[in-house]
Amino acid sequence: MKEASGIHMVTGNGENSYAANSRLQEKAILETRPVLCKAIQEVCTSLSARRSTMVVADLGCSSGPNTLHVVSEVIGAVQFYTRKLEEERRAVEVQFFLNDLPGNDFNLVFRSLEQLEHLGGKETQPYYVAGLLGSYYRKLFPSRSVHFFHSSYSLMWRSKGCVEKEKLDTFNLPYYAPSVKEVKALINESKLFDIEHVRLFESNWYPQDDSDSDVVLDYAIGGANVAKCIRAVLEPLIVDHFGDNIIEELFVVYASVVAKHLEKVKAKYPIIMASLKKAMH
């Protein structure tokens, strides 16, 4: 399978778009907020100049409100930290690079940035946002040019499904969900990073369900919402391979299948959160 350079989420902000159906991914960002803030504080501490620039890269930023979530969380964390310092140390500028493949809806991303204009009032840290097209499986930045990398719900996408070509089916997804053990082993094998924090948490299949109950109260609505969430991610790949004639019926059937499953048991997604620091040799 060729490198998956054409993968992208459903564009725009319509009913079936990724922007309108990414609540599951939002919950993961909110869950990881304390780790992100702690890492940003450590980066701030390492900046020595009175007027410093922090460079932040979001790998697989996609589009929609979650992209802005990450930007605003970083700005808020920098602002909170610098307020505790002396006045002359408060001028930390933040340069964001929002990275995704060329098919990503960057137009929506940049149209949405005006929502951040009033973040923190007049004392908002100076920040600058740029889009960066390309695969994170290739080199994207000059050496030692980025202070902080962030990636959420992106690293399970492989560059290319790793078996002999003749064994591939006609439709394949470059997707892999590793275990915590595999993640730790891969990081340790690279010898590039030290593991600061790693843990597994779970999120309900039904993105709008934030309860800890073992019962889905409305499994029909739950099935429909799960289907929308998956459709927002996979529709472009399916249309590219099969055409768009099957899309509506496919996800109606899929919603029904998920609803029947939720009627029996409340299913959850496992999500791995990891915070890494560059290894000092």
Phi, psi and chi 1 to 4 in degrees:
 res  aa     phi    psi   chi1   chi2   chi3   chi4
   1 MET       -  130.3 -174.4  175.7 -177.5      -
   2 LYS   -65.8  160.5   66.5 -179.7 -179.7  179.2
   3 GLU   -54.5  136.1 -175.3  175.4   72.6      -
   4 ALA   -82.1   61.7      -      -      -      -
   5 SER   -74.3  -15.9   58.5      -      -      -
   6 GLY   -95.0    3.8      -      -      -      -
   7 ILE   -70.7  132.2  -69.6  179.2      -      -
   8 HIS  -159.1  161.4   61.6   85.3      -      -
   9 MET   -79.4  167.7  -53.4  -62.3  101.0      -
  10 VAL   -64.2  126.9  175.7      -      -      -
  11 THR   -80.7  175.2   58.5      -      -      -
  12 GLY    77.0 -165.8      -      -      -      -
  13 ASN  -133.7   30.0   55.0    3.5      -      -
  14 GLY   -77.2 -173.7      -      -      -      -
  15 GLU   -59.4  -36.7 -178.7 -179.0   -4.1      -
  16 ASN  -100.6    9.9  -64.9  -40.7      -      -
  17 SER   -76.6  161.2   68.1      -      -      -
  18 TYR   -65.4  -37.9 -179.9   81.3      -      -
  19 ALA   -58.7  -34.8      -      -      -      -
  20 ALA   -90.9   -6.1      -      -      -      -
  21 ASN  -136.7   49.5  -64.0  -77.6      -      -
  22 SER  -127.6   33.5   51.0      -      -      -
  23 ARG   -63.8  -38.1  167.6   66.0  173.3  152.6
  24 LEU   -59.2  -45.9  177.2   68.5      -      -
  25 GLN   -67.4  -34.3  -66.2   84.6  -17.1      -
  26 GLU   -62.5  -41.8  178.3 -170.2   18.3      -
  27 LYS   -62.0  -35.3  -70.2  166.9   70.3  172.7
  28 ALA   -66.9  -40.2      -      -      -      -
  29 ILE   -63.2  -42.7  -68.0  173.1      -      -
  30 LEU   -66.7  -36.4  -64.7  176.0      -      -
  31 GLU   -65.5  -33.4  179.8   73.6   20.8      -
  32 THR   -91.8    3.2   59.3      -      -      -
  33 ARG   -52.9  -47.0  176.6 -170.5  -70.6  167.5
  34 PRO   -60.3  -38.7  -23.4   34.6      -      -
  35 VAL   -67.3  -42.5  175.6      -      -      -
  36 LEU   -60.6  -46.7 -177.3  147.0      -      -
  37 CYS   -63.1  -39.8  -68.6      -      -      -
  38 LYS   -64.0  -42.0  179.5  176.9 -177.3  -66.5
  39 ALA   -66.1  -40.3      -      -      -      -
  40 ILE   -64.0  -39.2  -70.2  -63.8      -      -
  41 GLN   -61.5  -39.7  178.2  173.9  -34.5      -
  42 GLU   -66.0  -37.9  -69.5 -176.2    5.4      -
  43 VAL   -65.0  -44.1  174.5      -      -      -
  44 CYS   -57.1  -41.6  -75.1      -      -      -
  45 THR   -62.3  -34.3  -56.5      -      -      -
  46 SER   -77.7  -14.4   70.6      -      -      -
  47 LEU   -79.5  119.5  -61.6  175.2      -      -
  48 SER   -95.0  -32.2   56.9      -      -      -
  49 ALA   -71.2  152.9      -      -      -      -
  50 ARG   -65.7  -40.3  -70.9 -172.8  174.7 -178.7
  51 ARG  -108.8  103.5  -71.7 -168.5   62.1   85.8
  52 SER  -116.0  155.6  -58.1      -      -      -
  53 THR  -118.5  124.9  -60.5      -      -      -
  54 MET  -100.8  127.4  177.9 -170.3  -62.2      -
  55 VAL  -103.8  123.1  178.8      -      -      -
  56 VAL  -121.9  132.6  176.4      -      -      -
  57 ALA  -120.0  129.6      -      -      -      -
  58 ASP  -106.9  107.8 -171.0    9.1      -      -
  59 LEU   -87.4  123.7  -54.9 -179.0      -      -
  60 GLY    73.6   50.3      -      -      -      -
  61 CYS   -69.9  -24.6   67.5      -      -      -
  62 SER    54.9 -150.2 -167.2      -      -      -
  63 SER  -142.9  166.1   60.1      -      -      -
  64 GLY   104.3 -172.1      -      -      -      -
  65 PRO   -64.0  -27.1   23.0  -34.2      -      -
  66 ASN   -66.7  -32.0  -69.6  -19.3      -      -
  67 THR   -61.2  -42.8  -55.2      -      -      -
  68 LEU   -71.1  -29.8  -57.3 -173.5      -      -
  69 HIS   -55.9  -49.2 -109.0  -47.9      -      -
  70 VAL   -63.9  -46.4  175.1      -      -      -
  71 VAL   -58.7  -47.8  173.7      -      -      -
  72 SER   -67.5  -35.3   63.0      -      -      -
  73 GLU   -64.8  -42.3  -71.6  -68.7  -13.3      -
  74 VAL   -65.7  -46.5  171.3      -      -      -
  75 ILE   -59.6  -44.5  -66.4  173.8      -      -
  76 GLY   -62.2  -40.4      -      -      -      -
  77 ALA   -67.0  -40.4      -      -      -      -
  78 VAL   -65.2  -44.2  172.4      -      -      -
  79 GLN   -63.7  -42.3 -175.1  167.7  -48.0      -
  80 PHE   -61.9  -42.4  176.2   79.1      -      -
  81 TYR   -70.0  -46.7  178.1   72.9      -      -
  82 THR   -68.9  -24.6   53.6      -      -      -
  83 ARG   -64.6  -22.7  -81.9  176.5  175.5  169.9
  84 LYS   -84.1   -9.1  -61.6 -170.9  -62.3 -175.5
  85 LEU   -95.4  175.5  -56.8  178.5      -      -
  86 GLU   -65.1  155.8  -62.9  177.6    0.9      -
  87 GLU   -53.9  -40.8 -175.5   69.8   24.7      -
  88 GLU   -71.6  -11.9   62.4  -92.2   19.9      -
  89 ARG   -97.4    8.9  -73.8  -68.9  -52.6  -84.4
  90 ARG   -87.2  -10.1  -67.7  178.4   62.5  179.5
  91 ALA   -86.7   64.6      -      -      -      -
  92 VAL   -95.2  118.1  176.5      -      -      -
  93 GLU   -93.8  144.2  -61.7 -178.1  -48.2      -
  94 VAL  -118.8  124.2 -173.0      -      -      -
  95 GLN  -105.7  117.3  170.8   69.2   67.3      -
  96 PHE  -100.1  135.5  -70.1   95.9      -      -
  97 PHE  -116.0  114.0  -72.8  101.2      -      -
  98 LEU   -95.1  111.6  -56.7 -178.6      -      -
  99 ASN  -106.8  135.9  160.4 -107.7      -      -
 100 ASP  -163.7  176.5 -144.4  -53.0      -      -
 101 LEU   -73.8  161.3  -63.9  172.4      -      -
 102 PRO   -56.8  -27.6  -27.5   35.8      -      -
 103 GLY   -76.7   -7.1      -      -      -      -
 104 ASN   -63.7  150.6 -175.1   53.6      -      -
 105 ASP   -82.7   72.5 -166.3   -9.8      -      -
 106 PHE   -66.9  -27.3  -77.2  100.8      -      -
 107 ASN   -58.9  -43.9  -73.7  -27.6      -      -
 108 LEU   -64.9  -39.1  178.8   61.7      -      -
 109 VAL   -57.9  -49.3  171.2      -      -      -
 110 PHE   -76.5  -27.3  -71.0  108.1      -      -
 111 ARG   -67.6  -27.0  -72.0 -161.1  -56.4  -90.9
 112 SER   -84.0  -14.3  -57.3      -      -      -
 113 LEU   -63.8  -24.2  -74.6  176.3      -      -
 114 GLU   -63.2  -18.2   61.6 -177.6   18.9      -
 115 GLN   -66.8  -17.9  -61.6  175.7   27.0      -
 116 LEU   -92.0   -4.5  -64.2  176.8      -      -
 117 GLU   -58.6  -35.1  -72.4 -177.2   -3.9      -
 118 HIS  -101.3   13.6  -55.9  -65.7      -      -
 119 LEU   -64.0  118.6  178.5   67.6      -      -
 120 GLY    77.8    6.0      -      -      -      -
 121 GLY    71.2 -148.7      -      -      -      -
 122 LYS   -73.1  -15.5  -63.6 -179.1  179.0  179.5
 123 GLU   -95.2   13.5  -61.5 -176.7    4.0      -
 124 THR   -59.2  138.5  -59.7      -      -      -
 125 GLN   -59.6  140.5  -60.4  -58.6  128.6      -
 126 PRO   -61.9  130.3  -19.9   32.4      -      -
 127 TYR  -141.2  154.7   68.1   93.9      -      -
 128 TYR  -138.3  137.7  -50.2   88.8      -      -
 129 VAL  -123.0  131.2 -179.2      -      -      -
 130 ALA  -134.3  144.0      -      -      -      -
 131 GLY   -86.0  144.5      -      -      -      -
 132 LEU  -133.3  106.3 -178.5   64.9      -      -
 133 LEU   -83.7  139.7  -82.3   65.6      -      -
 134 GLY   141.5  164.4      -      -      -      -
 135 SER   -84.2  135.1  168.8      -      -      -
 136 TYR   -75.8    2.1   48.4   64.2      -      -
 137 TYR   -82.8   -2.8  -76.2   99.6      -      -
 138 ARG  -118.3  166.5  -61.4  176.7 -179.9  176.6
 139 LYS   -71.7  126.6 -172.7  172.0 -177.5  179.1
 140 LEU  -110.0  -22.5  -66.9  170.4      -      -
 141 PHE  -131.6  155.6  -57.0   93.4      -      -
 142 PRO   -62.6  156.7  -20.8   32.7      -      -
 143 SER   -60.0  138.8  -61.7      -      -      -
 144 ARG    56.6   38.6  -56.3  175.5   65.4   85.4
 145 SER  -109.9   -7.4   62.1      -      -      -
 146 VAL  -121.2  132.1  178.7      -      -      -
 147 HIS   -85.9  -32.9  -63.5   96.9      -      -
 148 PHE  -146.6  125.9 -177.6   77.4      -      -
 149 PHE  -108.1  138.0  -73.5   93.9      -      -
 150 HIS  -129.9  140.0  174.9  -87.6      -      -
 151 SER  -152.0  129.6 -171.4      -      -      -
 152 SER  -135.3  128.3 -178.5      -      -      -
 153 TYR    55.8   40.0  -93.6   86.8      -      -
 154 SER  -131.9  -34.3  -63.8      -      -      -
 155 LEU   -74.4   -6.0  -61.9 -177.8      -      -
 156 MET   -80.0  -12.2   67.7  -77.1 -166.4      -
 157 TRP   -82.3  120.3  -69.7  103.8      -      -
 158 ARG   -85.3  163.3  -58.3  180.0   60.3   90.8
 159 SER   -75.1  -28.7   60.4      -      -      -
 160 LYS  -170.5      -   53.5 -174.1  176.8  180.0
 161 GLY       -   63.0      -      -      -      -
 162 CYS   -78.9   57.4  -68.4      -      -      -
 163 VAL  -135.2  169.4  -63.0      -      -      -
 164 GLU   -62.1  142.6  -64.5  177.2    7.6      -
 165 LYS   -57.0  -40.4 -174.4  174.7 -178.7  179.6
 166 GLU   -68.6  -14.3   58.4  -93.4   25.8      -
 167 LYS   -93.4   -5.3  -66.6 -177.0  179.2  179.3
 168 LEU   -73.3  142.5  -67.0  174.4      -      -
 169 ASP   -77.1  177.8  -63.8  -34.5      -      -
 170 THR   -72.7  -20.7   57.2      -      -      -
 171 PHE  -132.4  122.7 -179.7   64.4      -      -
 172 ASN  -137.9  145.9  -62.1  -83.8      -      -
 173 LEU  -112.8  131.1  -65.9  175.4      -      -
 174 PRO   -79.4   62.9   30.6  -34.9      -      -
 175 TYR  -125.8  134.8 -179.7   98.3      -      -
 176 TYR  -146.4  130.9 -177.2   68.2      -      -
 177 ALA  -110.7  102.7      -      -      -      -
 178 PRO   -81.2  165.2   32.4  -35.8      -      -
 179 SER   -86.0  167.2   65.2      -      -      -
 180 VAL   -60.4  -39.7  173.5      -      -      -
 181 LYS   -60.8  -43.1 -177.6  178.3  179.9 -179.4
 182 GLU   -65.4  -40.2  -72.3  175.5  -56.2      -
 183 VAL   -62.3  -47.3  170.3      -      -      -
 184 LYS   -61.4  -43.2  -73.6 -177.0  176.8  179.3
 185 ALA   -62.5  -41.7      -      -      -      -
 186 LEU   -65.8  -42.3 -174.4   62.6      -      -
 187 ILE   -64.6  -45.4  -65.3  169.3      -      -
 188 ASN   -66.2  -35.7  -68.4  -30.4      -      -
 189 GLU   -65.0  -36.3 -177.9 -178.1  -13.2      -
 190 SER   -69.2  -29.5   74.1      -      -      -
 191 LYS    59.9   20.5  -61.4 -178.4  179.9  178.8
 192 LEU   -96.1  -25.0  -63.4  174.1      -      -
 193 PHE  -134.4  151.7  -59.2   98.0      -      -
 194 ASP  -100.8  141.3  -66.7  -34.1      -      -
 195 ILE   -83.4  114.3  -60.8  175.7      -      -
 196 GLU   -82.5  -40.7  -70.8  -74.4  -67.9      -
 197 HIS  -159.9  133.8 -176.5   87.6      -      -
 198 VAL  -148.8  134.3   62.0      -      -      -
 199 ARG  -158.1  163.3   74.8  179.0 -179.7   93.1
 200 LEU  -111.7  132.7 -177.9  144.4      -      -
 201 PHE  -131.8  170.1   62.6   94.9      -      -
 202 GLU  -122.1  148.7  -66.3 -178.5  -37.5      -
 203 SER  -131.0  140.7 -177.5      -      -      -
 204 ASN   -62.4  144.9  -64.8  -34.3      -      -
 205 TRP   -54.7  -43.9  -88.5   18.9      -      -
 206 TYR   -78.4  105.1 -179.5   10.0      -      -
 207 PRO   -58.8  -31.6  -21.6   32.7      -      -
 208 GLN   -82.2   -3.3  -79.3   70.0   29.3      -
 209 ASP   -94.4  107.0 -176.2   -1.1      -      -
 210 ASP  -101.0    6.2  -62.9  -33.1      -      -
 211 SER   -81.7  161.3   71.4      -      -      -
 212 ASP   -96.4    6.1  -65.4  -35.0      -      -
 213 SER   -65.4  153.7  168.7      -      -      -
 214 ASP   -90.0    6.6  -67.5  -30.8      -      -
 215 VAL  -121.1  135.9  178.2      -      -      -
 216 VAL   -92.0  116.8  176.3      -      -      -
 217 LEU   -68.3  -38.9  -62.9  179.0      -      -
 218 ASP  -129.8   87.8 -164.7  -33.5      -      -
 219 TYR   -69.6  -25.0   49.2   85.8      -      -
 220 ALA   -67.1  -46.8      -      -      -      -
 221 ILE   -66.2  -39.2  -67.4  178.7      -      -
 222 GLY   -59.2  -44.9      -      -      -      -
 223 GLY   -61.3  -41.2      -      -      -      -
 224 ALA   -64.9  -39.7      -      -      -      -
 225 ASN   -72.7  -37.2  -81.6  -81.5      -      -
 226 VAL   -61.7  -42.5  171.3      -      -      -
 227 ALA   -61.6  -40.4      -      -      -      -
 228 LYS   -63.9  -40.8  -76.1 -175.9  176.6 -178.1
 229 CYS   -61.9  -46.7 -178.2      -      -      -
 230 ILE   -69.8  -38.2  -61.6  -59.6      -      -
 231 ARG   -62.1  -39.9  177.8  174.5  179.8  169.1
 232 ALA   -60.5  -25.8      -      -      -      -
 233 VAL   -91.5  -43.7  173.6      -      -      -
 234 LEU   -99.5  -14.5  -64.7 -176.2      -      -
 235 GLU   -52.8  -46.5 -179.3  177.9  -45.8      -
 236 PRO   -59.3  -37.8  -25.5   36.3      -      -
 237 LEU   -67.2  -42.7  -74.5  171.0      -      -
 238 ILE   -67.1  -44.4  -63.9  172.0      -      -
 239 VAL   -62.2  -40.4  169.0      -      -      -
 240 ASP   -61.3  -32.7 -177.4   65.1      -      -
 241 HIS   -93.6  -40.8 -167.6   79.1      -      -
 242 PHE  -109.8  -11.7  -61.7  103.5      -      -
 243 GLY    89.4  172.5      -      -      -      -
 244 ASP   -97.0    4.3   57.6    7.4      -      -
 245 ASN   -70.1  -25.9  -67.7  -28.4      -      -
 246 ILE   -95.4   -8.5   67.6  166.8      -      -
 247 ILE   -58.2  -53.0  -73.6  -64.4      -      -
 248 GLU   -61.0  -49.8  -64.7  -59.9  -29.9      -
 249 GLU   -64.4  -39.7 -178.0  177.9   -0.1      -
 250 LEU   -56.9  -47.4  172.0   65.5      -      -
 251 PHE   -81.8  -19.0  -77.4   99.9      -      -
 252 VAL   -66.9  -45.8  167.2      -      -      -
 253 VAL   -64.6  -43.1  173.0      -      -      -
 254 TYR   -61.5  -42.6  179.1   67.1      -      -
 255 ALA   -59.8  -39.3      -      -      -      -
 256 SER   -65.8  -42.1  175.8      -      -      -
 257 VAL   -63.1  -44.4  171.6      -      -      -
 258 VAL   -64.7  -41.4  173.1      -      -      -
 259 ALA   -59.7  -42.4      -      -      -      -
 260 LYS   -64.2  -35.8  -70.2  178.9 -179.3  177.8
 261 HIS   -69.4  -42.8 -177.4   76.4      -      -
 262 LEU   -66.5  -25.1  -66.6  176.8      -      -
 263 GLU   -65.2  -30.0 -175.1  179.0    5.7      -
 264 LYS   -90.5  -40.2  -61.1  175.6 -177.3  177.0
 265 VAL  -153.3  146.7   62.2      -      -      -
 266 LYS   -87.1  109.9 -174.1  172.7 -175.4  177.1
 267 ALA   -90.9  153.8      -      -      -      -
 268 LYS  -135.6  152.5  -63.4 -174.6  177.2 -177.4
 269 TYR   -92.5  134.3  -65.5  104.6      -      -
 270 PRO   -83.3  134.7   28.7  -31.7      -      -
 271 ILE  -127.8  129.2  -58.1  169.4      -      -
 272 ILE  -100.1  127.3  -61.4  173.5      -      -
 273 MET  -112.0  130.2  173.0  177.9   58.7      -
 274 ALA  -137.2  137.3      -      -      -      -
 275 SER  -119.1  123.1  177.5      -      -      -
 276 LEU  -119.9  149.6  -48.8  178.8      -      -
 277 LYS  -125.5  141.0 -177.8 -179.2  -71.5 -173.9
 278 LYS   -57.8  129.7 -175.7  176.7  179.5 -178.5
 279 ALA   -67.6  138.4      -      -      -      -
 280 MET  -100.9  112.6  -55.6  -59.2  -67.8      -
 281 HIS  -103.4      -  -61.9  -66.7      -      -
